[in-house]
Amino acid sequence: MSSPPGGAAAVSAAAEARTALRLTRSISATWWYVALAVVLFEPVVVLLLVTALVEGGFGNLTAAAVGVGGLLWWLATLRPLLDYRHRTVDTPLVNWRRHLAPLLIAAAYGLAAGLVTGVWVVGVLPVIQVIVLLNWPQGVRLRVVLAATALLVALAVIDVRLTLGLSADPNWFQLIALSVFLPAMTVSSLWWWDVLVTLDRARASEAKLAATQERLRLATDVHDLQGHHLQVIALQLELAERLMPRDPEAGMDQLRAARASVDDARQGTRDLATRFRAVPLSDELANAVDLLRAAGTQAEAVVDPDASLAPASALGPVIRETTTNVLRHGGGRWVRLSLTRADRSWRYEISNDVAGSAPESTGDGSGLEGLARRAAEAGGDLEARREDETFTVVVTVPAEEVPAEGKVAG
């Protein structure tokens, strides 16, 4: 039964939101730097306004009221600023449920401060600052901030010529200058954040593309190999079926040829798997670190100097699958990998911080059950544990691979 288009769109939007959240987590330090650059200038504007009111003889009570109103305005701007961090292309310009209150507070504060001071810039700036923090489409925000800056410059000229005069207190001139440039400084900080998010998404896309290309290459090799052999076997069996009634010996020849083709297919598959697993474990770990870093994760690896002696056929797939599982399920900020020798065994360990529940078995051989089977086939074992927000998988295998012929059927 097919799902409705609206349901598919909702699922796609939810997936995009989760991806955006995971990406922005990976550059969270940069976000707080951007946000701090925005939120620190607004209290400076309020402080300059209060100082100008006190020194201009407006009275301490009036200055205190304007200061409290400025603090409320500053707090109101934090909501659209924090919403901006997780925005996507589908996020609306205004979320009235979340942004109506900040707009009303800004308008009320601007009106009150403008009436008290008689300065146009002071009355208009609070509303403009909230407006530039909204989720404007690409290219529109630049036009908005240019128009806002032009309006503030015009109002500043009016204030200096008609209201304040050239002999006004220097605090007023500092206040007006900072107010004029505040929207432009805010938008430049947001633009820098948009650039970093775009680069981070490009890194994640590059990592996914590399993994997809590797899977496609392997799938193509398997398809070409098995497709050819299966087609030959099908023809040989069909010919044997036709020859059996009238020439049994010739039919048996075709059956023997089909069996030989099966052996060829099996050997070809084994050779393909051997070639795929032939990458040295040190290179496997280096590739895993590169892939994780490309996805925006802080990754590091500790590799034993004698890693070339470790069983690559057993641990190579485990390294690849655990790396894939971290990318698919982890959603964290850091990953640590290690491959060390312990007595007569090799120990591979991967740890990462997890945002949600620990990855479970997926049923397709890529989850913990599939990894445990791989470890058991190599004569080793797997341990998975979660401690607070850290999830760890440890795979231990013997230093010498256990031959398949030496295994005893249960």
VENWO-V60742 format. One record per pair of residues at least 4 apart in sequence whose C-alpha atoms are under 7 Angstrom apart, sorted by sequence separation. I is the first residue (numbers start at 1). J is the second residue. If there is no record, write none. Layout:
# VENWO-V60742
I;J / I;J
This chain:
# VENWO-V60742
3;7 / 4;8 / 5;9 / 6;10 / 7;11 / 8;12 / 9;13 / 10;14 / 11;15 / 12;16 / 13;17 / 14;18 / 15;19 / 16;20 / 17;21 / 18;22 / 19;23 / 20;24 / 21;25 / 22;26 / 24;28 / 27;31 / 28;32 / 29;33 / 30;34 / 31;35 / 32;36 / 33;37 / 34;38 / 35;39 / 36;40 / 37;41 / 40;44 / 41;45 / 42;46 / 43;47 / 44;48 / 45;49 / 46;50 / 47;51 / 48;52 / 49;53 / 50;54 / 51;55 / 52;56 / 53;57 / 54;58 / 58;62 / 59;63 / 60;64 / 61;65 / 62;66 / 63;67 / 64;68 / 65;69 / 66;70 / 67;71 / 68;72 / 69;73 / 70;74 / 71;75 / 72;76 / 73;77 / 74;78 / 77;81 / 78;82 / 79;83 / 80;84 / 83;87 / 87;91 / 95;99 / 96;100 / 99;103 / 100;104 / 101;105 / 102;106 / 103;107 / 104;108 / 105;109 / 106;110 / 107;111 / 108;112 / 109;113 / 110;114 / 111;115 / 112;116 / 113;117 / 114;118 / 119;123 / 120;124 / 121;125 / 124;128 / 125;129 / 126;130 / 127;131 / 128;132 / 129;133 / 130;134 / 136;140 / 137;141 / 140;144 / 141;145 / 142;146 / 143;147 / 144;148 / 145;149 / 146;150 / 147;151 / 148;152 / 149;153 / 150;154 / 151;155 / 152;156 / 153;157 / 154;158 / 155;159 / 156;160 / 157;161 / 158;162 / 159;163 / 160;164 / 161;165 / 164;168 / 168;172 / 170;174 / 171;175 / 172;176 / 173;177 / 174;178 / 175;179 / 176;180 / 177;181 / 178;182 / 181;185 / 182;186 / 183;187 / 184;188 / 185;189 / 186;190 / 187;191 / 188;192 / 189;193 / 190;194 / 191;195 / 192;196 / 193;197 / 194;198 / 195;199 / 196;200 / 197;201 / 198;202 / 199;203 / 200;204 / 201;205 / 202;206 / 203;207 / 204;208 / 205;209 / 206;210 / 207;211 / 208;212 / 209;213 / 210;214 / 211;215 / 212;216 / 213;217 / 214;218 / 215;219 / 216;220 / 217;221 / 218;222 / 219;223 / 220;224 / 221;225 / 222;226 / 223;227 / 224;228 / 225;229 / 226;230 / 227;231 / 228;232 / 229;233 / 230;234 / 231;235 / 232;236 / 233;237 / 234;238 / 235;239 / 236;240 / 237;241 / 238;242 / 239;243 / 240;244 / 243;247 / 244;248 / 247;251 / 248;252 / 249;253 / 250;254 / 251;255 / 252;256 / 253;257 / 254;258 / 255;259 / 256;260 / 257;261 / 258;262 / 259;263 / 260;264 / 261;265 / 262;266 / 263;267 / 264;268 / 265;269 / 266;270 / 267;271 / 268;272 / 269;273 / 270;274 / 271;275 / 272;276 / 273;277 / 274;278 / 279;283 / 280;284 / 281;285 / 282;286 / 283;287 / 284;288 / 285;289 / 286;290 / 287;291 / 288;292 / 289;293 / 290;294 / 291;295 / 292;296 / 293;297 / 303;307 / 311;315 / 312;316 / 315;319 / 316;320 / 317;321 / 318;322 / 319;323 / 320;324 / 321;325 / 322;326 / 323;327 / 324;328 / 325;329 / 326;330 / 327;331 / 341;345 / 342;346 / 354;358 / 362;366 / 363;367 / 365;369 / 366;370 / 367;371 / 368;372 / 369;373 / 370;374 / 371;375 / 372;376 / 373;377 / 374;378 / 375;379 / 376;380 / 386;390 / 387;391 / 402;406 / 3;8 / 53;58 / 54;59 / 58;63 / 94;99 / 114;119 / 136;141 / 159;164 / 160;165 / 243;248 / 279;284 / 292;297 / 293;298 / 341;346 / 342;347 / 362;367 / 365;370 / 366;371 / 375;380 / 376;381 / 386;391 / 54;60 / 114;120 / 160;166 / 293;299 / 340;346 / 341;347 / 361;367 / 375;381 / 385;391 / 386;392 / 243;250 / 244;251 / 292;299 / 340;347 / 360;367 / 361;368 / 375;382 / 385;392 / 114;122 / 243;251 / 339;347 / 340;348 / 360;368 / 361;369 / 384;392 / 385;393 / 54;63 / 113;122 / 114;123 / 339;348 / 372;381 / 384;393 / 53;63 / 113;123 / 241;251 / 289;299 / 338;348 / 339;349 / 372;382 / 383;393 / 384;394 / 240;251 / 289;300 / 338;349 / 383;394 / 110;122 / 111;123 / 240;252 / 289;301 / 337;349 / 338;350 / 382;394 / 383;395 / 50;63 / 110;123 / 132;145 / 337;350 / 382;395 / 110;124 / 240;254 / 336;350 / 337;351 / 381;395 / 382;396 / 239;254 / 240;255 / 336;351 / 381;396 / 50;66 / 110;126 / 285;301 / 335;351 / 336;352 / 380;396 / 381;397 / 50;67 / 110;127 / 237;254 / 335;352 / 380;397 / 236;254 / 237;255 / 334;352 / 379;397 / 380;398 / 80;99 / 107;126 / 236;255 / 334;353 / 378;397 / 379;398 / 106;126 / 107;127 / 128;148 / 156;176 / 332;352 / 333;353 / 375;395 / 46;67 / 106;127 / 237;258 / 282;303 / 332;353 / 236;258 / 332;354 / 375;397 / 331;354 / 332;355 / 378;401 / 379;402 / 46;70 / 103;127 / 330;354 / 331;355 / 378;402 / 77;102 / 233;258 / 282;307 / 330;355 / 76;102 / 281;307 / 103;130 / 153;180 / 281;308 / 152;180 / 233;261 / 280;308 / 76;105 / 329;359 / 43;74 / 121;152 / 149;180 / 281;312 / 42;74 / 73;105 / 229;261 / 280;312 / 284;316 / 73;106 / 358;391 / 121;155 / 120;155 / 121;156 / 277;312 / 281;316 / 288;323 / 298;333 / 299;334 / 300;335 / 301;336 / 302;337 / 303;338 / 304;339 / 354;389 / 73;109 / 229;265 / 277;313 / 297;333 / 298;334 / 299;335 / 300;336 / 301;337 / 302;338 / 303;339 / 304;340 / 310;346 / 353;389 / 354;390 / 297;334 / 298;335 / 299;336 / 300;337 / 301;338 / 302;339 / 303;340 / 304;341 / 353;390 / 354;391 / 145;183 / 297;335 / 352;390 / 353;391 / 120;159 / 145;184 / 226;265 / 277;316 / 351;390 / 352;391 / 69;109 / 94;134 / 119;159 / 351;391 / 352;392 / 93;134 / 94;135 / 351;392 / 93;135 / 350;392 / 351;393 / 92;135 / 93;136 / 350;393 / 119;163 / 349;393 / 350;394 / 321;366 / 349;394 / 348;394 / 349;395 / 66;113 / 347;394 / 348;395 / 347;395 / 348;396 / 347;396 / 346;396 / 347;397 / 84;135 / 132;183 / 345;396 / 346;397 / 81;133 / 345;397 / 346;398 / 77;130 / 80;133 / 318;371 / 345;398 / 346;399 / 80;134 / 125;179 / 129;183 / 344;398 / 345;399 / 121;176 / 132;187 / 344;399 / 314;374 / 314;378 / 21;86 / 20;86 / 207;291 / 207;294 / 207;295 / 310;399 / 204;294 / 311;401 / 203;294 / 204;295 / 203;295 / 204;296 / 203;296 / 200;296 / 52;171 / 52;172 / 48;171 / 49;175 / 48;175 / 45;175 / 45;178 / 45;179 / 38;186 / 34;189 / 34;193 / 31;193 / 24;197 / 23;200 / 23;201 / 26;296 / 26;297 / 26;333 / 22;331
